Amino acid sequence: MILKPQDVVVLLKLVAIGPVAWTYQRLAVELSISQSEVHAGVRRAVAAGLMTDAKAATGRPARAALLEFLVHGVKYAYPPKRGGLTRGVPTGYAAPPLNKVIVPSSDPPPVWPHAQGTMRGVALSPLYRTVPEAAMRDPALYELLALVDALRDGRARERNLAAKELESRLRASEG
C-alpha cells in the first residue's frame, strides 16, 4: 500500500483534534474528503506505521514515526509544485506560526490558490485539493499544514524552524 498525500492531511487533522474521540464521518466533513477516502487513508497510514490502529475513536497517529516522515520524507514523496502569481491562502513561512519569526522578503509569498484567499503570492500546490477549505475551518490544522509546506518548499532556515515547531506540537498533543 502506498501512502497518498491526503493520508498526511488525515493524520494532521487527528493531531489537530487531539485525544478526543473521532469518527470517519467527522473527518470526512471537516476535511471535505469522502468518508471512504478517509477510511482508506487511515488504513494506509496504519499499514505504513504512521498510525496505531484503524478503529474510529481510538486510532491515533504514531507521533514519532509521523514526525520522522514529515521531516525527512514528505518533500520527496510529495514534492511541491509552484505556479504563477495568484490570490490564495498563505502557507509555509507566510502563514502562522512561522510568519511571526521569519521576516518576509520582497519575493511573493507561497499561497494555496483559492478564490477566498487573503494574499497574493506564488501558487504552491497543497498536499490535497481540499486543504485550503479545511485549513480555513480549523486554525490548528492550518498551522500544521503550513509547517509541512515549509518542510516541502522552504529554505534551510524555514525547514529547521518548521521541524522544531512540528516536533514541539506533536509532543505537546500526545494524550
BAGU-510155 format. One record per atom (N, C-alpha, C): x, y, z; atom name; chain; residue in three letters. Coordinates in steps of 0.02 Angstrom, whole numbers, plus 32768, in hexadecimal, padded with zeros to 4 digits. Example, Ala and Ser with C-alpha at 12.3 -4.5 7.8 and 13.67 -1.06 7.14 Angstrom:
# BAGU-510155
     xx     yy     zz   atome   chaine   residu
   8294   7EE4   8186       N        A      ALA
   8267   7F1F   8186      CA        A      ALA
   8294   7F5B   8186       C        A      ALA
   8282   7F90   8162       N        A      SER
   82AC   7FCB   8165      CA        A      SER
   8285   8002   818A       C        A      SER
//
This chain:
# BAGU-510155
     xx     yy     zz   atome   chaine   residu
   8029   7FC5   8000       N        A      MET
   8000   8000   8000      CA        A      MET
   802C   803E   8000       C        A      MET
   801E   806C   7FD3       N        A      ILE
   8045   80A9   7FCE      CA        A      ILE
   801E   80E3   7FEC       C        A      ILE
   803F   810A   8017       N        A      LEU
   801F   8144   8035      CA        A      LEU
   800D   8177   7FFF       C        A      LEU
   7FD6   8199   800A       N        A      LYS
   7FC0   81CF   7FDE      CA        A      LYS
   7FC4   8210   8006       C        A      LYS
   7FC8   8248   7FE4       N        A      PRO
   7FCE   8288   8008      CA        A      PRO
   7F95   8295   8038       C        A      PRO
   7F58   8281   8026       N        A      GLN
   7F20   828C   8053      CA        A      GLN
   7F26   8265   8094       C        A      GLN
   7F4E   8230   8095       N        A      ASP
   7F58   820A   80D2      CA        A      ASP
   7F7D   8235   8105       C        A      ASP
   7FAC   825D   80EE       N        A      VAL
   7FD1   828B   811A      CA        A      VAL
   7FA0   82BF   8135       C        A      VAL
   7F73   82D7   810B       N        A      VAL
   7F41   8308   8121      CA        A      VAL
   7F15   82EA   8158       C        A      VAL
   7F00   82AC   814F       N        A      VAL
   7ED7   828A   8182      CA        A      VAL
   7EFE   8283   81C3       C        A      VAL
   7F3D   826F   81BF       N        A      LEU
   7F65   8268   81FB      CA        A      LEU
   7F6E   82AB   821F       C        A      LEU
   7F7A   82E0   81F9       N        A      LEU
   7F82   8322   8218      CA        A      LEU
   7F41   8339   8238       C        A      LEU
   7F08   8328   821A       N        A      LYS
   7EC8   833A   8239      CA        A      LYS
   7EC0   8315   827B       C        A      LYS
   7ED4   82D6   827E       N        A      LEU
   7ED0   82B1   82BD      CA        A      LEU
   7EFE   82D0   82F2       C        A      LEU
   7F38   82E9   82DD       N        A      VAL
   7F64   830C   830C      CA        A      VAL
   7F42   834C   8323       C        A      VAL
   7F23   8370   82F5       N        A      ALA
   7F03   83B0   8306      CA        A      ALA
   7EC9   83A8   8336       C        A      ALA
   7EA2   8372   832F       N        A      ILE
   7E68   836A   835C      CA        A      ILE
   7E7C   834D   839F       C        A      ILE
   7EB9   8332   83A4       N        A      GLY
   7ED2   831A   83E4      CA        A      GLY
   7EB5   82D7   83F8       C        A      GLY
   7EB3   82CB   8439       N        A      PRO
   7EA0   8288   8451      CA        A      PRO
   7E55   827B   8454       C        A      PRO
   7E2D   82A6   8437       N        A      VAL
   7DE4   829B   8438      CA        A      VAL
   7DD0   8264   8408       C        A      VAL
   7D97   8246   8415       N        A      ALA
   7D7E   8211   83E9      CA        A      ALA
   7D6E   822F   83A4       C        A      ALA
   7D77   8208   8371       N        A      TRP
   7D69   821F   832D      CA        A      TRP
   7D42   81EA   8307       C        A      TRP
   7D24   8200   82D1       N        A      THR
   7D01   81D1   82A5      CA        A      THR
   7D17   81DE   825D       C        A      THR
   7D0F   81AC   8233       N        A      TYR
   7D1F   81B6   81EC      CA        A      TYR
   7CF4   81ED   81CE       C        A      TYR
   7CB5   81EE   81E3       N        A      GLN
   7C87   8221   81C8      CA        A      GLN
   7C9E   8267   81DC       C        A      GLN
   7CB2   8271   821A       N        A      ARG
   7CCA   82B3   8230      CA        A      ARG
   7D07   82C9   8208       C        A      ARG
   7D37   829B   8200       N        A      LEU
   7D73   82AD   81DA      CA        A      LEU
   7D61   82BE   8192       C        A      LEU
   7D34   8297   8175       N        A      ALA
   7D20   82A3   812F      CA        A      ALA
   7D02   82E8   8127       C        A      ALA
   7CD5   82FA   8153       N        A      VAL
   7CB4   833B   814F      CA        A      VAL
   7CE6   8374   815A       C        A      VAL
   7D10   836E   818D       N        A      GLU
   7D3E   83A4   819E      CA        A      GLU
   7D76   83AC   816B       C        A      GLU
   7D87   8376   8147       N        A      LEU
   7DBC   8379   8115      CA        A      LEU
   7DA3   837F   80CD       C        A      LEU
   7D61   837C   80C5       N        A      SER
   7D42   837D   8082      CA        A      SER
   7D5D   8345   8057       C        A      SER
   7D64   830A   8075       N        A      ILE
   7D7B   82CE   8053      CA        A      ILE
   7D44   8299   805E       C        A      ILE
   7D3A   826D   802F       N        A      SER
   7D07   823A   8038      CA        A      SER
   7D18   820C   8073       C        A      SER
   7CE4   81F2   8091       N        A      GLN
   7CED   81C6   80CA      CA        A      GLN
   7D15   8188   80B7       C        A      GLN
   7D09   816D   807C       N        A      SER
   7D2E   8132   8066      CA        A      SER
   7D78   8142   805C       C        A      SER
   7D88   817F   8044       N        A      GLU
   7DCD   8192   803B      CA        A      GLU
   7DF0   819C   807E       C        A      GLU
   7DCC   81B7   80AF       N        A      VAL
   7DE9   81BE   80F2      CA        A      VAL
   7DF8   8179   810E       C        A      VAL
   7DC9   814B   8106       N        A      HIS
   7DD2   8107   8120      CA        A      HIS
   7E0F   80E6   80FE       C        A      HIS
   7E13   80ED   80BC       N        A      ALA
   7E4C   80D0   8097      CA        A      ALA
   7E8E   80F0   80AE       C        A      ALA
   7E8C   8132   80BA       N        A      GLY
   7EC7   8155   80D1      CA        A      GLY
   7EDF   813D   8115       C        A      GLY
   7EAF   8131   8142       N        A      VAL
   7EC1   8117   8184      CA        A      VAL
   7EDF   80D1   817D       C        A      VAL
   7EC2   80A8   8153       N        A      ARG
   7EDD   8064   8147      CA        A      ARG
   7F25   8068   812D       C        A      ARG
   7F31   8095   80FD       N        A      ARG
   7F75   809D   80E2      CA        A      ARG
   7FA6   80B6   8117       C        A      ARG
   7F8F   80E5   8141       N        A      ALA
   7FB9   8100   8176      CA        A      ALA
   7FCB   80CA   81A9       C        A      ALA
   7F9C   809F   81BA       N        A      VAL
   7FA9   8067   81E8      CA        A      VAL
   7FDC   8038   81C7       C        A      VAL
   7FD2   8027   8188       N        A      ALA
   8000   7FF9   8165      CA        A      ALA
   8046   8016   8161       C        A      ALA
   804C   8058   815C       N        A      ALA
   808E   8079   8158      CA        A      ALA
   80AE   8083   819D       C        A      ALA
   8089   8074   81D2       N        A      GLY
   80A3   807D   8216      CA        A      GLY
   809E   80C4   822F       C        A      GLY
   8074   80ED   820E       N        A      LEU
   806B   8132   8223      CA        A      LEU
   802E   813C   8251       C        A      LEU
   800A   8105   825E       N        A      MET
   7FCF   8108   8289      CA        A      MET
   7FC9   80C6   82AF       C        A      MET
   7FAD   80CA   82EC       N        A      THR
   7FAB   808F   8317      CA        A      THR
   7F79   805A   8300       C        A      THR
   7F3C   806E   82F1       N        A      ASP
   7F0B   803F   82D6      CA        A      ASP
   7ED5   8065   82B1       C        A      ASP
   7EAC   8041   828C       N        A      ALA
   7E7B   8061   8261      CA        A      ALA
   7E37   8069   8281       C        A      ALA
   7E31   805B   82C1       N        A      LYS
   7DF0   8060   82E2      CA        A      LYS
   7DDF   80A9   82EE       C        A      LYS
   7DA4   80BD   82D6       N        A      ALA
   7D8E   8101   82E3      CA        A      ALA
   7D8B   810B   832E       C        A      ALA
   7D99   8146   8343       N        A      ALA
   7D99   815C   8388      CA        A      ALA
   7DD8   8148   83AD       C        A      ALA
   7DF7   8110   839E       N        A      THR
   7E31   80FB   83C5      CA        A      THR
   7E73   80FF   839F       C        A      THR
   7E72   80FB   835D       N        A      GLY
   7EAF   80FE   8336      CA        A      GLY
   7ED0   8142   833E       C        A      GLY
   7F11   8143   8347       N        A      ARG
   7F37   8180   8350      CA        A      ARG
   7F75   8181   8323       C        A      ARG
   7F8A   81BC   830E       N        A      PRO
   7FC8   81BF   82E8      CA        A      PRO
   8003   81A6   8312       C        A      PRO
   8030   8182   82F4       N        A      ALA
   806F   816E   8314      CA        A      ALA
   809D   81AA   830D       C        A      ALA
   809E   81D4   833F       N        A      ARG
   80BC   8217   833A      CA        A      ARG
   8106   8217   8328       C        A      ARG
   812D   81EA   8344       N        A      ALA
   8175   81E9   8335      CA        A      ALA
   8180   81D6   82EB       C        A      ALA
   815C   81A4   82D4       N        A      ALA
   8162   818F   828E      CA        A      ALA
   8148   81C5   825F       C        A      ALA
   8111   81E5   8272       N        A      LEU
   80F5   821A   8248      CA        A      LEU
   8126   8254   8243       C        A      LEU
   8144   8267   827B       N        A      LEU
   8175   829E   827A      CA        A      LEU
   81B0   828C   824D       C        A      LEU
   81C9   824F   8253       N        A      GLU
   8201   823A   8229      CA        A      GLU
   81EF   823D   81DF       C        A      GLU
   81B3   8225   81CE       N        A      PHE
   819E   8228   8188      CA        A      PHE
   8196   826F   8170       C        A      PHE
   8178   829A   8199       N        A      LEU
   816E   82DF   8184      CA        A      LEU
   81B0   8304   817A       C        A      LEU
   81DE   82FB   81A9       N        A      VAL
   821D   8320   81A6      CA        A      VAL
   824B   8305   816E       C        A      VAL
   824C   82C3   8166       N        A      HIS
   827D   82A7   8137      CA        A      HIS
   8260   828D   80F6       C        A      HIS
   821E   8283   80F1       N        A      GLY
   8205   8263   80B5      CA        A      GLY
   81D0   8288   808E       C        A      GLY
   81AB   82B5   80AE       N        A      VAL
   8171   82D2   808C      CA        A      VAL
   8185   82FB   804E       C        A      VAL
   81BE   831C   8050       N        A      LYS
   81D1   8346   8016      CA        A      LYS
   81E5   831B   7FDA       C        A      LYS
   81F8   82DD   7FE7       N        A      TYR
   8209   82AF   7FB0      CA        A      TYR
   81CD   8288   7F99       C        A      TYR
   81A2   8275   7FC7       N        A      ALA
   8166   824F   7FB4      CA        A      ALA
   8133   827B   7F91       C        A      ALA
   812D   82BA   7FA7       N        A      TYR
   80FB   82E8   7F8B      CA        A      TYR
   811D   832B   7F7C       C        A      TYR
   8148   832C   7F49       N        A      PRO
   816D   836A   7F3B      CA        A      PRO
   813E   83A3   7F29       C        A      PRO
   814F   83DF   7F3F       N        A      PRO
   8124   8419   7F31      CA        A      PRO
   8126   842C   7EE7       C        A      PRO
   80ED   8442   7ECF       N        A      LYS
   80E9   845C   7E8B      CA        A      LYS
   80D7   84A6   7E91       C        A      LYS
   8100   84D0   7E72       N        A      ARG
   80F4   8518   7E74      CA        A      ARG
   80D3   852D   7E33       C        A      ARG
   80AC   8562   7E39       N        A      GLY
   808B   857F   7DFF      CA        A      GLY
   8099   85C9   7DFB       C        A      GLY
   806D   85EC   7DD9       N        A      GLY
   8075   8634   7DD2      CA        A      GLY
   8056   865B   7E0B       C        A      GLY
   8054   869C   7E04       N        A      LEU
   8036   86C7   7E37      CA        A      LEU
   7FEA   86BC   7E37       C        A      LEU
   7FCF   86B8   7E73       N        A      THR
   7F87   86AD   7E7C      CA        A      THR
   7F71   86C4   7EC0       C        A      THR
   7F30   86C8   7EC8       N        A      ARG
   7F13   86D6   7F0A      CA        A      ARG
   7F0B   8694   7F2E       C        A      ARG
   7F19   8694   7F6F       N        A      GLY
   7F13   8655   7F93      CA        A      GLY
   7F1C   865C   7FDE       C        A      GLY
   7F22   8621   7FFD       N        A      VAL
   7F2B   861C   8046      CA        A      VAL
   7F76   8615   8053       C        A      VAL
   7F92   8642   807C       N        A      PRO
   7FDA   863E   8089      CA        A      PRO
   7FEE   85FB   80A8       C        A      PRO
   8029   85E3   8096       N        A      THR
   8042   85A5   80B1      CA        A      THR
   808D   85AA   80BC       C        A      THR
   80AB   8576   80D6       N        A      GLY
   80F3   8576   80E3      CA        A      GLY
   8107   85AE   8112       C        A      GLY
   813C   85D2   8101       N        A      TYR
   8154   8607   812D      CA        A      TYR
   8125   8643   8131       C        A      TYR
   80F5   8648   8103       N        A      ALA
   80C7   8681   8101      CA        A      ALA
   808B   8678   812F       C        A      ALA
   8083   863C   814B       N        A      ALA
   8049   862C   8175      CA        A      ALA
   805F   8622   81BE       C        A      ALA
   802F   8625   81EC       N        A      PRO
   8040   8616   8231      CA        A      PRO
   8056   85CD   8237       C        A      PRO
   8084   85BE   8261       N        A      PRO
   80A7   85E8   8292      CA        A      PRO
   80E8   8607   8279       C        A      PRO
   8100   85F1   823E       N        A      LEU
   8141   8609   8227      CA        A      LEU
   8141   8653   8214       C        A      LEU
   8107   866F   8202       N        A      ASN
   8106   86B6   81EF      CA        A      ASN
   8115   86E4   822A       C        A      ASN
   8115   86C9   8266       N        A      LYS
   8125   86F1   82A1      CA        A      LYS
   8171   86F4   82AD       C        A      LYS
   8197   86C5   828F       N        A      VAL
   81DF   86C3   829C      CA        A      VAL
   8209   86CD   825D       C        A      VAL
   81EB   86CA   8223       N        A      ILE
   8210   86D4   81E5      CA        A      ILE
   81F9   8715   81C5       C        A      ILE
   8229   8741   81B9       N        A      VAL
   821B   8780   8198      CA        A      VAL
   8212   8772   814E       C        A      VAL
   81DA   8788   8131       N        A      PRO
   81CF   8779   80EA      CA        A      PRO
   8200   87A0   80BE       C        A      PRO
   8212   8780   8086       N        A      SER
   823E   87A1   8056      CA        A      SER
   8212   87C8   8024       C        A      SER
   8233   87E3   7FF2       N        A      SER
   820D   8807   7FBF      CA        A      SER
   81EC   87D8   7F8D       C        A      SER
   81FE   8798   7F90       N        A      ASP
   81E0   8766   7F64      CA        A      ASP
   8198   8759   7F78       C        A      ASP
   816D   874A   7F47       N        A      PRO
   8128   8739   7F59      CA        A      PRO
   8126   86FA   7F84       C        A      PRO
   80FB   86F9   7FB6       N        A      PRO
   80F8   86C0   7FE3      CA        A      PRO
   80D5   8684   7FC3       C        A      PRO
   80DF   8648   7FDD       N        A      PRO
   80BB   860E   7FC4      CA        A      PRO
   8072   860F   7FDC       C        A      PRO
   8045   85FD   7FAF       N        A      VAL
   7FFE   85FA   7FC1      CA        A      VAL
   7FDE   85BC   7FA0       C        A      VAL
   7FAB   85A1   7FC1       N        A      TRP
   7F82   856E   7FA2      CA        A      TRP
   7F4E   8594   7F79       C        A      TRP
   7F4A   8589   7F39       N        A      PRO
   7F18   85AD   7F11      CA        A      PRO
   7ED1   85A2   7F2C       C        A      PRO
   7EAE   85D9   7F37       N        A      HIS
   7E69   85D5   7F50      CA        A      HIS
   7E47   8618   7F46       C        A      HIS
   7E0A   8617   7F2D       N        A      ALA
   7DE6   8654   7F1E      CA        A      ALA
   7DDB   8680   7F5C       C        A      ALA
   7DD4   8662   7F96       N        A      GLN
   7DC9   868A   7FD3      CA        A      GLN
   7E09   8695   7FFA       C        A      GLN
   7E42   868C   7FDA       N        A      GLY
   7E82   8697   7FFA      CA        A      GLY
   7E8C   86E1   800C       C        A      GLY
   7EB9   86ED   803A       N        A      THR
   7EC3   8731   8053      CA        A      THR
   7F03   8751   803B       C        A      THR
   7F2A   872D   8012       N        A      MET
   7F6C   8746   7FFE      CA        A      MET
   7F7A   8734   7FB5       C        A      MET
   7F9F   8760   7F96       N        A      ARG
   7FB6   8751   7F52      CA        A      ARG
   7FFD   8737   7F57       C        A      ARG
   800B   8700   7F35       N        A      GLY
   804E   86E3   7F39      CA        A      GLY
   8058   86AF   7F03       C        A      GLY
   808D   8689   7F0B       N        A      VAL
   809E   8654   7EDC      CA        A      VAL
   8078   8615   7EEE       C        A      VAL
   8054   85F9   7EBE       N        A      ALA
   802C   85BD   7ECA      CA        A      ALA
   8059   8583   7EDF       C        A      ALA
   8045   8561   7F14       N        A      LEU
   8067   8524   7F2C      CA        A      LEU
   8031   84EF   7F32       C        A      LEU
   803A   84B8   7F10       N        A      SER
   8006   8484   7F12      CA        A      SER
   8001   8468   7F59       C        A      SER
   7FC4   8465   7F74       N        A      PRO
   7FBB   8448   7FB6      CA        A      PRO
   7FC3   83FC   7FB3       C        A      PRO
   7FCC   83DD   7FED       N        A      LEU
   7FD1   8395   7FEF      CA        A      LEU
   7F95   8373   7FCE       C        A      LEU
   7F5A   8390   7FD8       N        A      TYR
   7F1D   8374   7FBC      CA        A      TYR
   7EF0   83AF   7FA9       C        A      TYR
   7EC6   83A5   7F78       N        A      ARG
   7EA0   83DD   7F5C      CA        A      ARG
   7E72   8400   7F8E       C        A      ARG
   7E5B   83DD   7FC3       N        A      THR
   7E2D   83FC   7FF3      CA        A      THR
   7E50   841D   802D       C        A      THR
   7E92   841E   802D       N        A      VAL
   7EB8   843B   8065      CA        A      VAL
   7EA5   8484   8074       C        A      VAL
   7E9F   84B0   8042       N        A      PRO
   7E8E   84F6   8055      CA        A      PRO
   7E4C   84FC   807B       C        A      PRO
   7E18   84D8   8066       N        A      GLU
   7DD8   84DC   8089      CA        A      GLU
   7DDE   84C0   80D0       C        A      GLU
   7DFF   8486   80D6       N        A      ALA
   7E06   8468   8119      CA        A      ALA
   7E2F   8495   8146       C        A      ALA
   7E63   84B3   812B       N        A      ALA
   7E8E   84DF   8153      CA        A      ALA
   7E69   851D   816A       C        A      ALA
   7E3E   8538   8140       N        A      MET
   7E19   8574   8153      CA        A      MET
   7DE6   8565   818A       C        A      MET
   7DD1   8526   8190       N        A      ARG
   7DA1   8513   81C4      CA        A      ARG
   7DC2   8502   8207       C        A      ARG
   7E03   84F0   8205       N        A      ASP
   7E24   84D7   8242      CA        A      ASP
   7E6A   84F7   8247       C        A      ASP
   7E71   852A   8272       N        A      PRO
   7EB2   854C   8279      CA        A      PRO
   7EEB   851E   828E       C        A      PRO
   7EDE   84ED   82B9       N        A      ALA
   7F13   84BF   82CF      CA        A      ALA
   7F2B   8495   8294       C        A      ALA
   7EFD   847C   826C       N        A      LEU
   7F0F   8455   8230      CA        A      LEU
   7F34   8482   81FF       C        A      LEU
   7F1D   84BF   81F6       N        A      TYR
   7F3D   84EF   81C9      CA        A      TYR
   7F87   84F6   81DA       C        A      TYR
   7F96   8500   8219       N        A      GLU
   7FDC   850A   822E      CA        A      GLU
   8006   84CB   8220       C        A      GLU
   7FE9   8490   822E       N        A      LEU
   800E   8452   8220      CA        A      LEU
   801C   844A   81D5       C        A      LEU
   7FEA   8458   81AC       N        A      LEU
   7FF2   8452   8164      CA        A      LEU
   8025   8485   8149       C        A      LEU
   8024   84C1   8165       N        A      ALA
   8054   84F5   8150      CA        A      ALA
   809B   84E1   8164       C        A      ALA
   80A3   84C2   819E       N        A      LEU
   80E5   84AA   81B3      CA        A      LEU
   80FD   8473   8184       C        A      LEU
   80D1   8446   8170       N        A      VAL
   80E3   8411   8141      CA        A      VAL
   80F8   8430   80FF       C        A      VAL
   80D5   8464   80E9       N        A      ASP
   80E9   8485   80AA      CA        A      ASP
   812D   84A6   80B1       C        A      ASP
   813D   84BF   80EC       N        A      ALA
   8180   84DC   80F7      CA        A      ALA
   81B5   84A5   80F0       C        A      ALA
   81A4   8468   8106       N        A      LEU
   81D2   8430   80FD      CA        A      LEU
   81D7   841B   80B4       C        A      LEU
   819F   841E   8091       N        A      ARG
   819E   840A   804A      CA        A      ARG
   81C1   843D   801D       C        A      ARG
   81BA   847D   802D       N        A      ASP
   81CE   84B1   7FFD      CA        A      ASP
   81FD   84E6   8019       C        A      ASP
   820A   84E4   8059       N        A      GLY
   8230   851B   8077      CA        A      GLY
   827B   8516   806F       C        A      GLY
   829A   854E   807F       N        A      ARG
   82E3   8550   8081      CA        A      ARG
   82FA   852D   80C1       C        A      ARG
   833B   8525   80CA       N        A      ALA
   8356   84FF   8103      CA        A      ALA
   833E   851B   8146       C        A      ALA
   8340   855C   814F       N        A      ARG
   832B   8579   818F      CA        A      ARG
   82E1   856C   819C       C        A      ARG
   82B8   8574   8168       N        A      GLU
   8271   8568   816F      CA        A      GLU
   8263   851F   817F       C        A      GLU
   8287   84F2   815E       N        A      ARG
   827D   84AA   816C      CA        A      ARG
   8291   8499   81B3       C        A      ARG
   82C9   84B6   81CB       N        A      ASN
   82DF   84A8   8210      CA        A      ASN
   82AD   84C2   8243       C        A      ASN
   8295   84FF   8239       N        A      LEU
   8263   851A   8267      CA        A      LEU
   8222   84F1   8265       C        A      LEU
   820D   84DD   8229       N        A      ALA
   81D0   84B6   8222      CA        A      ALA
   81D8   8472   8244       C        A      ALA
   8211   8452   823C       N        A      ALA
   821D   8411   825C      CA        A      ALA
   8219   8417   82A8       C        A      ALA
   8238   844A   82C3       N        A      LYS
   8237   8454   830C      CA        A      LYS
   81F0   8461   8324       C        A      LYS
   81CC   848A   8300       N        A      GLU
   8187   849B   8313      CA        A      GLU
   815A   845D   830E       C        A      GLU
   8161   8436   82D9       N        A      LEU
   8139   83F9   82D3      CA        A      LEU
   8149   83C8   830B       C        A      LEU
   8188   83C0   831B       N        A      GLU
   819B   8394   8352      CA        A      GLU
   817B   83AA   8393       C        A      GLU
   817E   83EA   83A0       N        A      SER
   8160   8406   83DC      CA        A      SER
   8115   83F9   83DF       C        A      SER
   80F3   8404   83A7       N        A      ARG
   80AA   83FB   83A5      CA        A      ARG
   8096   83B2   83AA       C        A      ARG
   80BC   8386   838B       N        A      LEU
   80AB   833F   838F      CA        A      LEU
   80B6   8325   83D6       C        A      LEU
   80EA   833C   83F7       N        A      ARG
   80F6   8326   843C      CA        A      ARG
   80C1   8343   846B       C        A      ARG
   80AF   8382   8460       N        A      ALA
   807E   83A3   848C      CA        A      ALA
   8038   8384   8484       C        A      ALA
   8029   8369   844A       N        A      SER
   7FE6   834F   843E      CA        A      SER
   7FDF   8305   8450       C        A      SER
   8014   82E6   846A       N        A      GLU
   800E   82A0   847D      CA        A      GLU
   7FDD   829B   84B7       C        A      GLU
   7FAF   826E   84B0       N        A      GLY
   7F7B   826A   84E3      CA        A      GLY
   7F7D   822E   8508       C        A      GLY
//
